[in-house]
C-alpha cells in the first residue's frame, strides 16, 4: 500500500473508533463490549475497505465474499463499519441494544444488513467458516471466507476441531484472523489458560500462519493479500481497548458502561491526533 492509502485507512479506523464511542454512550446502562471491539478496528477496516468483495446495494450478491465475526461480543466495530459502508442507517445504529432493534449485543443473522451469521457462543464461528468454504469450493466459486476469532476463544475445543477440518479439506479459500490481545473476560490469557506458541499450534494443524502487528495497516494488508493453498491464519498482536488512554490494556473495559465524562475525554483525545 502507498502512503495515501495507509492514511485513508487510518482515517477510516479513526472514524470507526469515534462511532464506537457514540454507540457505547447511546447504549447507556445496557453497557457494551468496548475493549475487545476496539482491538479489532484496524483489522476490520483493512478487510472491509481493501479486501472483501461486497455491495451494500446488493447484499445478497452471489459473488460476495463472506465475513463471520466469531467473537460476536466484539460487534461494535462491525456495526460501525456496516453503517459507514451503507448497510446500516444512522437511525438504526442509535438503536443498538434497544427494544425491537436488530442490532443486539451479539450479531443476529440479517443478510440484508450485511450480517451473514448469528454469533456469540464462542468457538462456533470458525466451524461455520469451514462449512461455507467447503460449499464455495464445491460450487467452484472463487469467493473467500474470513473469520475473526479471539485468543480467549482458542480455549474452546471446537476451534481446534474446525482448524483440523480446514486443513484436511484443503481450504485455501478460508482465512482466520486471530485478535491476539492477550486478555479475556475475567483476566489475562496466562492467568486463565495460556495461549502461548499460537503460531506453532496453528502451523502444526496445517495452516499457513502470518504473524503481524494488528494495528499496522500495511502489515495487515500484506497478510490478507498473501496467497497460499493452505487455510491461512493471520496472528495479529493487538491492544485491547486500542485508541483511548483509559481503555488500552485495561480489562475493566471488556464490558463496561461509558460515562458522559469519559466519552467527552475520549472524543477530545481522538480529535487531537
C-alpha positions as CSV (number, residue, x, y, z in Angstrom):
1,X,0.0,0.0,0.0
2,X,1.2,3.5,-0.7
3,X,1.2,6.2,2.0
4,X,-2.0,7.8,0.8
5,X,-3.8,4.5,1.1
6,X,-2.4,3.9,4.5
7,X,-3.5,7.4,5.6
8,X,-7.0,6.8,4.2
9,X,-7.4,3.5,6.2
10,X,-6.0,5.2,9.4
11,X,-8.6,7.9,8.9
12,X,-11.3,5.3,8.4
13,X,-10.3,3.5,11.5
14,X,-10.4,6.7,13.5
15,X,-14.0,7.3,12.3
16,X,-14.9,3.8,13.4
17,X,-13.4,4.3,16.8
18,X,-15.4,7.5,17.1
19,X,-18.6,5.7,16.1
20,X,-17.9,3.1,18.8
21,X,-17.8,5.8,21.3
22,X,-21.1,7.2,20.1
23,X,-22.8,3.7,20.1
24,X,-21.4,2.9,23.6
25,X,-22.7,6.2,25.0
26,X,-26.1,5.7,23.4
27,X,-26.3,2.2,24.8
28,X,-26.3,3.7,28.3
29,X,-27.0,1.3,31.2
30,X,-27.1,-1.7,28.8
31,X,-23.3,-1.4,28.5
32,X,-21.2,-2.8,25.7
33,X,-18.2,-4.9,24.9
34,X,-15.9,-2.0,24.4
35,X,-12.3,-3.2,24.7
36,X,-12.5,-6.3,22.5
37,X,-14.2,-4.3,19.8
38,X,-11.5,-1.6,19.7
39,X,-8.7,-4.2,19.3
40,X,-10.4,-5.4,16.0
41,X,-10.9,-2.0,14.3
42,X,-7.8,-1.8,12.2
43,X,-8.1,-5.5,11.1
44,X,-11.7,-4.9,10.1
45,X,-11.0,-1.6,8.4
46,X,-8.5,-3.0,6.0
47,X,-10.7,-6.1,5.4
48,X,-13.8,-4.1,4.5
49,X,-12.1,-1.2,2.7
50,X,-9.5,-3.1,0.7
51,X,-10.2,-6.8,0.6
52,X,-13.8,-8.0,0.8
53,X,-16.0,-8.1,-2.3
54,X,-19.3,-6.7,-1.2
55,X,-22.1,-4.5,-2.4
56,X,-24.3,-2.7,0.1
57,X,-26.9,-2.1,-2.7
58,X,-27.0,-5.8,-3.4
59,X,-26.2,-7.5,-0.1
60,X,-27.2,-11.0,-1.4
61,X,-24.9,-10.7,-4.4
62,X,-23.9,-14.2,-5.3
63,X,-20.2,-13.3,-5.9
64,X,-19.7,-11.7,-2.5
65,X,-17.1,-12.8,0.0
66,X,-18.2,-13.9,3.4
67,X,-17.2,-12.4,6.8
68,X,-18.0,-14.2,10.1
69,X,-17.5,-12.4,13.4
70,X,-16.9,-15.5,15.6
71,X,-16.0,-13.3,18.7
72,X,-19.5,-12.0,18.4
73,X,-19.3,-9.8,21.5
74,X,-16.9,-7.5,19.6
75,X,-19.8,-6.3,17.4
76,X,-19.4,-2.5,17.9
77,X,-16.7,-2.1,15.3
78,X,-18.5,-4.5,13.0
79,X,-21.8,-2.5,13.2
80,X,-19.9,0.8,12.9
81,X,-18.3,-0.4,9.6
82,X,-21.5,-1.7,8.2
83,X,-23.0,1.7,9.0
84,X,-20.1,3.5,7.3
85,X,-20.5,1.4,4.2
86,X,-24.2,1.9,3.9
87,X,-25.6,-1.4,5.2
88,X,-27.0,0.1,8.4
89,X,-28.5,3.5,8.6
90,X,-27.6,6.2,11.2
91,X,-31.0,5.8,12.9
92,X,-30.6,2.1,13.1
93,X,-27.2,2.4,14.6
94,X,-28.6,4.5,17.5
95,X,-30.9,1.7,18.4
96,X,-28.1,-0.7,19.5
97,X,-29.3,-3.0,22.2
98,X,-32.7,-1.1,22.4
99,X,-36.1,-2.8,22.3
100,X,-37.1,-4.1,18.8
101,X,-33.6,-3.4,17.4
102,X,-31.9,-5.9,15.1
103,X,-28.5,-4.7,16.5
104,X,-28.1,-6.8,19.6
105,X,-25.0,-7.3,21.8
106,X,-24.1,-10.2,19.5
107,X,-24.7,-10.3,15.8
108,X,-28.0,-11.9,14.7
109,X,-28.4,-13.2,11.1
110,X,-29.6,-10.3,8.8
111,X,-28.1,-10.7,5.4
112,X,-29.8,-7.6,4.0
113,X,-27.8,-5.6,6.6
114,X,-24.5,-7.4,5.9
115,X,-24.7,-9.8,8.9
116,X,-24.1,-13.3,7.4
117,X,-24.5,-15.4,10.5
118,X,-25.6,-15.2,14.2
119,X,-22.7,-15.4,16.6
120,X,-22.0,-15.1,20.2
121,X,-21.4,-18.5,21.6
122,X,-17.6,-18.6,21.4
123,X,-15.9,-21.3,19.3
124,X,-18.7,-21.6,16.7
125,X,-17.7,-19.2,14.0
126,X,-14.7,-21.0,12.6
127,X,-16.8,-24.1,12.1
128,X,-19.3,-22.1,10.2
129,X,-16.5,-20.7,8.1
130,X,-15.3,-24.2,7.3
131,X,-18.7,-25.2,6.2
132,X,-19.1,-22.1,4.0
133,X,-15.6,-22.5,2.5
134,X,-16.4,-26.2,1.6
135,X,-19.7,-25.1,0.0
136,X,-18.0,-22.4,-2.1
137,X,-15.2,-24.9,-3.1
138,X,-17.8,-27.5,-4.3
139,X,-19.6,-24.8,-6.3
140,X,-16.2,-24.0,-7.9
141,X,-16.6,-20.4,-6.7
142,X,-13.6,-18.1,-6.3
143,X,-15.2,-16.3,-3.3
144,X,-13.4,-16.3,0.0
145,X,-14.3,-16.7,3.7
146,X,-12.9,-14.6,6.5
147,X,-13.5,-15.4,10.2
148,X,-12.4,-13.2,13.1
149,X,-11.7,-15.1,16.3
150,X,-10.3,-14.2,19.7
151,X,-7.3,-15.6,21.6
152,X,-9.5,-16.4,24.6
153,X,-11.8,-18.2,22.2
154,X,-8.9,-20.5,21.4
155,X,-9.6,-22.1,24.8
156,X,-12.6,-23.8,23.1
157,X,-12.0,-27.3,21.7
158,X,-14.3,-26.6,18.8
159,X,-11.8,-24.1,17.4
160,X,-9.2,-26.9,17.1
161,X,-11.7,-29.3,15.5
162,X,-12.5,-26.7,12.9
163,X,-8.8,-25.9,12.4
164,X,-8.1,-29.6,11.8
165,X,-11.0,-29.9,9.4
166,X,-9.9,-26.8,7.4
167,X,-6.5,-28.3,6.8
168,X,-8.0,-31.8,5.9
169,X,-10.3,-30.2,3.3
170,X,-7.5,-28.0,1.8
171,X,-9.5,-24.8,2.3
172,X,-7.2,-22.3,0.7
173,X,-10.3,-20.0,0.4
174,X,-10.5,-19.7,4.2
175,X,-8.7,-17.0,6.3
176,X,-8.9,-16.8,10.1
177,X,-7.9,-13.6,11.8
178,X,-6.9,-14.1,15.4
179,X,-7.3,-11.0,17.6
180,X,-4.4,-11.7,20.0
181,X,-4.8,-9.0,22.6
182,X,-3.8,-11.3,25.5
183,X,-6.9,-10.6,27.6
184,X,-10.3,-12.3,28.0
185,X,-13.4,-11.6,30.1
186,X,-12.0,-12.4,33.5
187,X,-8.3,-11.9,33.2
188,X,-5.2,-12.4,31.1
189,X,-4.6,-15.4,28.9
190,X,-1.7,-16.5,31.2
191,X,-4.0,-16.5,34.2
192,X,-6.9,-18.4,32.7
193,X,-5.4,-20.7,30.1
194,X,-2.1,-19.9,28.4
195,X,-2.3,-19.4,24.6
196,X,1.5,-19.1,24.1
197,X,3.0,-20.5,20.9
198,X,-0.2,-20.0,19.0
199,X,1.8,-19.7,15.8
200,X,3.3,-23.2,16.2
201,X,0.0,-24.7,17.3
202,X,-1.8,-23.5,14.2
203,X,1.1,-24.4,12.0
204,X,1.0,-27.9,13.4
205,X,-2.6,-28.1,12.3
206,X,-1.6,-27.5,8.7
207,X,-2.3,-23.7,8.5
208,X,-0.2,-21.0,6.9
209,X,0.5,-18.7,9.8
210,X,1.4,-15.0,9.3
211,X,2.5,-13.0,12.4
212,X,1.7,-9.3,12.3
213,X,1.2,-6.1,14.3
214,X,-2.6,-5.9,14.3
215,X,-2.5,-2.1,14.2
216,X,0.0,-1.7,11.4
217,X,-2.1,-1.1,8.3
218,X,0.4,-2.2,5.7
219,X,1.2,-5.4,7.6
220,X,-2.5,-6.2,7.8
221,X,-3.0,-5.6,4.1
222,X,0.0,-7.7,3.1
223,X,-1.2,-10.5,5.2
224,X,-4.6,-10.5,3.6
225,X,-3.1,-10.4,0.1
226,X,-0.6,-13.3,0.8
227,X,-1.5,-16.2,-1.5
228,X,-1.4,-19.8,-0.2
229,X,-3.1,-23.1,-1.0
230,X,-3.5,-23.8,2.8
231,X,-6.1,-22.3,5.1
232,X,-4.5,-19.1,6.4
233,X,-4.2,-17.7,9.9
234,X,-3.4,-14.1,10.5
235,X,-2.0,-14.0,14.0
236,X,-2.5,-10.3,14.9
237,X,-0.9,-8.9,18.0
238,X,-3.3,-6.2,19.2
239,X,-4.1,-4.0,22.2
240,X,-7.4,-4.4,24.0
241,X,-9.2,-1.0,24.1
242,X,-6.9,0.4,21.4
243,X,-7.4,4.1,20.7
244,X,-8.1,5.6,24.2
245,X,-5.6,6.0,27.0
246,X,-8.2,5.0,29.7
247,X,-9.1,1.7,28.0
248,X,-5.8,0.4,26.4
249,X,-4.8,-2.9,28.0
250,X,-7.3,-2.2,30.8
251,X,-9.5,-5.3,31.1
252,X,-12.1,-3.4,33.1
253,X,-13.3,-2.3,29.7
254,X,-14.1,-5.8,28.4
255,X,-17.7,-4.9,29.3
256,X,-18.5,-1.6,31.0
257,X,-20.8,1.5,30.9
258,X,-19.2,4.5,29.2
259,X,-19.9,7.8,31.1
260,X,-20.5,11.1,29.5
261,X,-17.3,12.4,31.0
262,X,-15.3,9.5,29.7
263,X,-17.0,10.0,26.3
264,X,-16.0,13.6,26.1
265,X,-12.4,12.9,27.2
266,X,-12.1,10.2,24.6
267,X,-13.6,12.4,21.8
268,X,-11.1,15.1,22.7
269,X,-8.3,12.6,22.6
270,X,-9.2,11.1,19.3
271,X,-9.7,14.5,17.7
272,X,-6.3,15.8,18.8
273,X,-4.5,13.0,17.0
